[in-house]
C-alpha cells in the first residue's frame, strides 16, 4: 500500500511533529497555567455529560 520511502517519511514526520509540539507546549506552560486555570473541571464535566448520555442510551434501549 505504501512504499518504504513513504513509510519512513510518515514516521519521521510524526516524530518531529510531536517533538516540536512538545517544545512549544513547554515554552508556553506558564501562560497555560495562568490563563487556563480551572479548565480541567470543564473537561471533567464534558466527559461526565457524554458518559451520562451513553448510560441513558444503554439503560433505556
DSSP file (Angstrom, degrees, kcal/mol; ACC not computed):
  #  RESIDUE AA STRUCTURE BP1 BP2  ACC     N-H-->O    O-->H-N    N-H-->O    O-->H-N    TCO  KAPPA ALPHA  PHI   PSI    X-CA   Y-CA   Z-CA
    1    1 A X              0   0    0      0, 0.0     2,-0.4     0, 0.0     0, 0.0   0.000 360.0 360.0 360.0 -48.3    0.0    0.0    0.0
    2    2 A X        -     0   0    0      4,-0.0     2,-0.1     3,-0.0     0, 0.0  -0.892 360.0-123.0-115.2 148.9    2.8    2.4    0.9
    3    3 A X     >  -     0   0    0     -2,-0.4     4,-2.2     1,-0.1     5,-0.2  -0.416  31.2-106.7 -80.3 165.5    6.3    2.4   -0.4
    4    4 A X  H  > S+     0   0    0      1,-0.2     4,-2.5     2,-0.2     5,-0.2   0.884 120.8  53.9 -60.7 -38.3    9.3    2.3    2.0
    5    5 A X  H  > S+     0   0    0      1,-0.2     4,-2.5     2,-0.2    -1,-0.2   0.898 108.1  49.0 -63.4 -40.5   10.0    5.9    1.4
    6    6 A X  H  > S+     0   0    0      2,-0.2     4,-2.7     1,-0.2    -1,-0.2   0.904 111.8  49.0 -66.8 -40.5    6.5    7.0    2.2
    7    7 A X  H  X S+     0   0    0     -4,-2.2     4,-2.5     2,-0.2     5,-0.2   0.922 112.3  47.7 -64.6 -43.8    6.5    5.0    5.5
    8    8 A X  H  X S+     0   0    0     -4,-2.5     4,-2.7     2,-0.2     5,-0.2   0.931 113.3  48.2 -63.3 -44.6    9.9    6.4    6.5
    9    9 A X  H  X S+     0   0    0     -4,-2.5     4,-2.9    -5,-0.2     5,-0.2   0.930 112.1  49.5 -61.1 -45.3    8.7    9.9    5.8
   10   10 A X  H  X S+     0   0    0     -4,-2.7     4,-2.3     2,-0.2    -2,-0.2   0.913 113.2  45.5 -61.3 -43.7    5.5    9.4    7.7
   11   11 A X  H  X S+     0   0    0     -4,-2.5     4,-2.3     2,-0.2    -2,-0.2   0.935 115.4  46.3 -66.6 -46.1    7.2    8.0   10.7
   12   12 A X  H  X S+     0   0    0     -4,-2.7     4,-2.7    -5,-0.2     5,-0.3   0.906 112.3  51.3 -63.3 -40.8    9.9   10.8   10.7
   13   13 A X  H  X S+     0   0    0     -4,-2.9     4,-2.7    -5,-0.2    -1,-0.2   0.930 110.6  48.3 -61.7 -44.9    7.2   13.5   10.2
   14   14 A X  H  X S+     0   0    0     -4,-2.3     4,-2.3    -5,-0.2    -2,-0.2   0.908 113.7  46.9 -62.5 -42.3    5.2   12.2   13.1
   15   15 A X  H  X S+     0   0    0     -4,-2.3     4,-2.1     2,-0.2    -2,-0.2   0.945 115.4  44.2 -66.3 -48.1    8.2   12.0   15.5
   16   16 A X  H  X S+     0   0    0     -4,-2.7     4,-2.5     1,-0.2    -2,-0.2   0.901 113.2  52.1 -64.4 -40.4    9.5   15.5   14.5
   17   17 A X  H  X S+     0   0    0     -4,-2.7     4,-2.5    -5,-0.3    -1,-0.2   0.920 109.6  49.2 -61.9 -43.7    5.9   17.0   14.7
   18   18 A X  H  X S+     0   0    0     -4,-2.3     4,-2.2    -5,-0.2    -1,-0.2   0.894 111.4  49.7 -63.0 -39.6    5.5   15.5   18.2
   19   19 A X  H  X S+     0   0    0     -4,-2.1     4,-2.4     2,-0.2    -2,-0.2   0.921 111.2  48.4 -65.9 -43.2    8.8   16.9   19.4
   20   20 A X  H  X S+     0   0    0     -4,-2.5     4,-2.3     1,-0.2    -2,-0.2   0.917 112.2  48.8 -63.6 -43.0    8.0   20.4   18.0
   21   21 A X  H  X S+     0   0    0     -4,-2.5     4,-2.4     2,-0.2    -1,-0.2   0.901 110.3  52.3 -62.6 -40.7    4.6   20.4   19.7
   22   22 A X  H  X S+     0   0    0     -4,-2.2     4,-2.5     1,-0.2    -2,-0.2   0.929 111.0  45.9 -62.0 -46.1    6.2   19.2   23.0
   23   23 A X  H  X S+     0   0    0     -4,-2.4     4,-2.1     1,-0.2    -1,-0.2   0.892 112.6  50.8 -65.5 -38.6    8.7   22.1   22.9
   24   24 A X  H  X S+     0   0    0     -4,-2.3     4,-1.6     2,-0.2    -1,-0.2   0.902 111.6  48.1 -65.0 -40.2    6.0   24.6   22.0
   25   25 A X  H  < S+     0   0    0     -4,-2.4     4,-0.2     1,-0.2    -2,-0.2   0.929 111.5  49.2 -65.8 -44.6    3.9   23.4   24.9
   26   26 A X  H >< S+     0   0    0     -4,-2.5     3,-0.9     1,-0.2     4,-0.3   0.862 108.7  54.3 -63.7 -34.8    6.7   23.5   27.4
   27   27 A X  H 3< S+     0   0    0     -4,-2.1     3,-0.3     1,-0.2    -1,-0.2   0.873 115.2  38.9 -65.4 -37.0    7.6   27.1   26.3
   28   28 A X  T 3X S+     0   0    0     -4,-1.6     4,-2.3     1,-0.2    -1,-0.2   0.226  81.9 110.8 -97.5  13.3    4.1   28.3   26.9
   29   29 A X  H <> S+     0   0    0     -3,-0.9     4,-2.3    -4,-0.2    -1,-0.2   0.864  75.9  52.9 -61.0 -38.2    3.5   26.3   30.1
   30   30 A X  H  > S+     0   0    0     -3,-0.3     4,-1.7    -4,-0.3    -1,-0.2   0.912 111.0  47.2 -63.5 -41.5    3.5   29.4   32.4
   31   31 A X  H  > S+     0   0    0      2,-0.2     4,-2.8     1,-0.2     5,-0.4   0.890 110.1  53.1 -67.3 -37.7    0.8   31.1   30.2
   32   32 A X  H  X S+     0   0    0     -4,-2.3     4,-2.1     1,-0.2    -2,-0.2   0.925 109.3  48.3 -62.6 -43.9   -1.3   27.9   30.2
   33   33 A X  H  < S+     0   0    0     -4,-2.3    -1,-0.2    -5,-0.2    -2,-0.2   0.861 116.0  45.1 -64.7 -34.1   -1.2   27.7   33.9
   34   34 A X  H  < S+     0   0    0     -4,-1.7     3,-0.4    -5,-0.2    -2,-0.2   0.940 123.6  28.9 -75.0 -48.8   -2.2   31.4   34.2
   35   35 A X  H  < S+     0   0    0     -4,-2.8    -3,-0.2     1,-0.2    -2,-0.2   0.703 121.8  46.9 -92.2 -20.5   -5.0   31.6   31.6
   36   36 A X  S >< S+     0   0    0     -4,-2.1     3,-1.8    -5,-0.4     4,-0.3   0.025  72.3 145.0-112.7  27.5   -6.5   28.1   31.7
   37   37 A X  T 3  S+     0   0    0     -3,-0.4    -4,-0.1     1,-0.3    -3,-0.0  -0.473  73.0  17.3 -65.3 130.6   -6.7   27.6   35.4
   38   38 A X  T >> S+     0   0    0     -2,-0.2     3,-0.8     3,-0.0     4,-0.7   0.417  85.8 118.9  88.9  -1.8   -9.8   25.5   36.2
   39   39 A X  H <>  +     0   0    0     -3,-1.8     4,-1.9     1,-0.2     5,-0.1   0.717  63.1  71.3 -71.1 -17.6  -10.3   24.2   32.6
   40   40 A X  H 3> S+     0   0    0     -4,-0.3     4,-2.6     1,-0.2    -1,-0.2   0.875  93.9  55.3 -62.8 -35.9   -9.8   20.7   34.0
   41   41 A X  H <> S+     0   0    0     -3,-0.8     4,-2.3     2,-0.2    -1,-0.2   0.855 104.7  52.3 -66.8 -34.1  -13.2   21.0   35.6
   42   42 A X  H  X S+     0   0    0     -4,-0.7     4,-2.4     2,-0.2    -1,-0.2   0.914 110.4  48.5 -65.4 -42.5  -14.8   21.8   32.2
   43   43 A X  H  X S+     0   0    0     -4,-1.9     4,-2.6     2,-0.2     5,-0.2   0.920 111.5  49.1 -62.9 -44.5  -13.2   18.7   30.7
   44   44 A X  H  X S+     0   0    0     -4,-2.6     4,-2.4     1,-0.2    -2,-0.2   0.905 111.8  49.2 -62.3 -41.8  -14.4   16.6   33.6
   45   45 A X  H  X S+     0   0    0     -4,-2.3     4,-2.3     2,-0.2    -2,-0.2   0.906 111.5  49.3 -64.3 -41.8  -18.0   18.0   33.2
   46   46 A X  H  X S+     0   0    0     -4,-2.4     4,-2.2     2,-0.2    -2,-0.2   0.930 112.8  46.2 -63.8 -46.5  -17.9   17.4   29.5
   47   47 A X  H  X S+     0   0    0     -4,-2.6     4,-2.5     1,-0.2    -2,-0.2   0.898 112.3  51.8 -63.9 -39.9  -16.7   13.8   29.8
   48   48 A X  H  X S+     0   0    0     -4,-2.4     4,-2.3    -5,-0.2    -1,-0.2   0.898 108.6  51.0 -62.7 -40.4  -19.3   13.2   32.6
   49   49 A X  H  X S+     0   0    0     -4,-2.3     4,-2.3     2,-0.2    -2,-0.2   0.920 110.9  47.8 -63.5 -44.4  -22.1   14.5   30.3
   50   50 A X  H  X S+     0   0    0     -4,-2.2     4,-2.3     1,-0.2    -2,-0.2   0.913 112.6  49.1 -63.5 -42.7  -21.1   12.2   27.5
   51   51 A X  H  X S+     0   0    0     -4,-2.5     4,-2.5     1,-0.2    -1,-0.2   0.875 109.7  52.6 -64.1 -36.9  -20.9    9.2   29.8
   52   52 A X  H  X S+     0   0    0     -4,-2.3     4,-2.4     2,-0.2    -2,-0.2   0.915 109.1  48.8 -65.4 -42.7  -24.3   10.1   31.2
   53   53 A X  H  X S+     0   0    0     -4,-2.3     4,-2.0     2,-0.2    -2,-0.2   0.917 112.5  48.5 -62.1 -43.1  -25.8   10.2   27.7
   54   54 A X  H  X S+     0   0    0     -4,-2.3     4,-2.2     2,-0.2    -2,-0.2   0.896 111.0  50.8 -64.3 -40.1  -24.2    6.8   26.9
   55   55 A X  H  X S+     0   0    0     -4,-2.5     4,-2.1     1,-0.2    -2,-0.2   0.913 109.6  49.6 -64.6 -42.5  -25.6    5.4   30.2
   56   56 A X  H  X S+     0   0    0     -4,-2.4     4,-2.3     1,-0.2    -1,-0.2   0.896 110.0  52.2 -63.1 -39.3  -29.1    6.6   29.5
   57   57 A X  H  X S+     0   0    0     -4,-2.0     4,-1.2     1,-0.2    -2,-0.2   0.931 112.5  43.8 -62.0 -46.1  -28.9    5.1   26.0
   58   58 A X  H  < S+     0   0    0     -4,-2.2    -1,-0.2     1,-0.2    -2,-0.2   0.787 114.8  49.9 -73.4 -26.4  -27.8    1.7   27.3
   59   59 A X  H  < S+     0   0    0     -4,-2.1    -2,-0.2    -5,-0.2    -1,-0.2   0.914 119.6  33.5 -75.1 -43.6  -30.4    1.7   30.1
   60   60 A X  H  <        0   0    0     -4,-2.3    -2,-0.2    -5,-0.2    -1,-0.2   0.484 360.0 360.0 -96.1  -3.4  -33.4    2.6   28.0
   61   61 A X     <        0   0    0     -4,-1.2    -1,-0.2    -5,-0.2    -3,-0.1   0.416 360.0 360.0-110.2 360.0  -32.6    0.9   24.7
